[in-house]
Amino acid sequence: MANAPPNCPRCGRKMIAVSPSEGNGPSIMLCRACDAPDPLQSEVVVGWIHSTLRPPD
């Protein structure tokens, strides 16, 4: 296959083409295993952590 996705240089899994979040510019190749965003670092979770909501005493 001439257009097969490349393999990740770290883990060897197939990479995927992802568009930039701004929507403009070329796509970039990411590995779902190695380049996955950390869900605990998302803006939503950080907002929950820094909120005033706390468990009852």
Backbone as CSV, one residue per row, in Angstrom:
resi,resn,N_x,N_y,N_z,CA_x,CA_y,CA_z,C_x,C_y,C_z
1,MET,0.828,-1.189,0.000,0.000,0.000,0.000,0.873,1.253,0.000
2,ALA,0.590,2.120,-0.917,1.388,3.335,-1.024,0.977,4.379,0.006
3,ASN,-0.285,4.378,0.418,-0.771,5.398,1.348,-1.030,4.843,2.744
4,ALA,-0.363,3.788,3.118,-0.541,3.212,4.452,0.042,4.169,5.488
5,PRO,-0.604,4.290,6.650,-0.068,5.189,7.676,1.275,4.671,8.201
6,PRO,2.165,5.578,8.546,3.464,5.138,9.054,3.327,4.544,10.460
7,ASN,4.335,3.811,10.855,4.384,3.263,12.200,5.052,4.250,13.144
8,CYS,4.637,4.232,14.406,5.225,5.087,15.432,6.669,4.640,15.676
9,PRO,7.606,5.571,15.716,8.996,5.189,15.961,9.232,4.689,17.394
10,ARG,8.344,5.036,18.325,8.518,4.597,19.721,7.927,3.218,19.983
11,CYS,6.655,3.009,19.565,5.979,1.761,19.931,5.676,0.850,18.747
12,GLY,5.766,1.365,17.516,5.533,0.547,16.337,4.087,0.460,15.897
13,ARG,3.155,1.078,16.621,1.742,1.063,16.222,1.504,2.032,15.073
14,LYS,0.382,1.830,14.370,0.028,2.713,13.263,-0.298,4.110,13.778
15,MET,0.123,5.130,13.049,-0.141,6.521,13.408,-1.374,7.005,12.654
16,ILE,-2.004,8.078,13.148,-3.179,8.653,12.507,-2.901,10.109,12.159
17,ALA,-3.565,10.597,11.116,-3.448,12.009,10.723,-4.492,12.803,11.510
18,VAL,-4.054,13.888,12.142,-4.928,14.717,12.968,-4.807,16.162,12.508
19,SER,-5.970,16.822,12.380,-5.971,18.241,12.016,-5.635,19.081,13.234
20,PRO,-4.976,20.227,13.063,-4.690,21.105,14.190,-5.978,21.599,14.836
21,SER,-5.952,21.878,16.119,-7.155,22.303,16.837,-7.686,23.634,16.320
22,GLU,-6.832,24.478,15.755,-7.278,25.756,15.206,-8.019,25.572,13.891
23,GLY,-7.846,24.413,13.263,-8.537,24.129,12.011,-7.793,24.558,10.772
24,ASN,-6.663,25.204,10.906,-5.911,25.598,9.720,-4.503,25.021,9.802
25,GLY,-3.897,24.836,8.665,-2.566,24.269,8.611,-2.603,22.797,8.256
26,PRO,-1.452,22.217,8.043,-1.400,20.810,7.625,-1.716,19.860,8.788
27,SER,-2.171,18.672,8.425,-2.403,17.634,9.428,-1.072,17.134,9.962
28,ILE,-1.099,16.615,11.169,0.108,16.041,11.761,-0.155,14.578,12.079
29,MET,0.874,13.784,12.132,0.750,12.365,12.434,0.956,12.159,13.935
30,LEU,0.000,11.468,14.561,0.079,11.181,15.986,-0.123,9.695,16.227
31,CYS,0.496,9.201,17.278,0.298,7.831,17.721,-0.728,7.859,18.849
32,ARG,-1.776,7.045,18.744,-2.810,7.030,19.787,-2.261,6.560,21.123
33,ALA,-1.262,5.710,21.119,-0.703,5.182,22.364,0.298,6.156,22.995
34,CYS,1.185,6.714,22.202,2.273,7.552,22.746,1.904,9.025,22.867
35,ASP,1.077,9.539,21.975,0.783,10.965,21.933,-0.607,11.315,22.456
36,ALA,-1.248,10.381,23.122,-2.594,10.643,23.634,-2.531,11.708,24.721
37,PRO,-3.483,12.637,24.709,-3.477,13.657,25.751,-3.809,13.047,27.113
38,ASP,-3.227,13.591,28.152,-3.489,13.136,29.507,-4.835,13.704,29.951
39,PRO,-5.837,12.862,30.203,-7.157,13.389,30.569,-7.156,14.172,31.869
40,LEU,-6.220,13.906,32.754,-6.168,14.635,34.023,-5.583,16.038,33.867
41,GLN,-5.028,16.338,32.706,-4.475,17.663,32.454,-5.402,18.528,31.607
42,SER,-6.606,18.048,31.303,-7.523,18.842,30.487,-8.020,20.047,31.278
43,GLU,-8.471,21.065,30.556,-8.937,22.295,31.208,-10.140,22.024,32.112
44,VAL,-11.002,21.109,31.701,-12.192,20.802,32.494,-11.806,20.181,33.834
45,VAL,-10.923,19.212,33.814,-10.521,18.538,35.047,-9.747,19.491,35.952
46,VAL,-8.875,20.285,35.400,-8.132,21.256,36.213,-9.105,22.241,36.861
47,GLY,-10.157,22.626,36.141,-11.183,23.499,36.719,-11.897,22.838,37.877
48,TRP,-12.216,21.564,37.754,-12.862,20.840,38.850,-11.951,20.774,40.071
49,ILE,-10.680,20.509,39.838,-9.728,20.375,40.952,-9.606,21.692,41.712
50,HIS,-9.609,22.809,41.009,-9.429,24.116,41.640,-10.752,24.782,42.043
51,SER,-11.869,24.047,41.918,-13.155,24.632,42.283,-13.352,24.585,43.796
52,THR,-14.420,25.219,44.249,-14.712,25.246,45.685,-15.514,24.028,46.129
53,LEU,-15.937,23.190,45.198,-16.703,21.994,45.524,-15.801,20.998,46.243
54,ARG,-16.196,20.579,47.446,-15.434,19.645,48.255,-16.375,18.598,48.837
55,PRO,-15.859,17.417,49.179,-16.718,16.415,49.817,-17.096,16.863,51.227
56,PRO,-18.229,16.374,51.731,-18.634,16.774,53.078,-17.670,16.239,54.138
57,ASP,-17.569,16.947,55.238,-16.678,16.518,56.335,-17.311,15.465,57.195
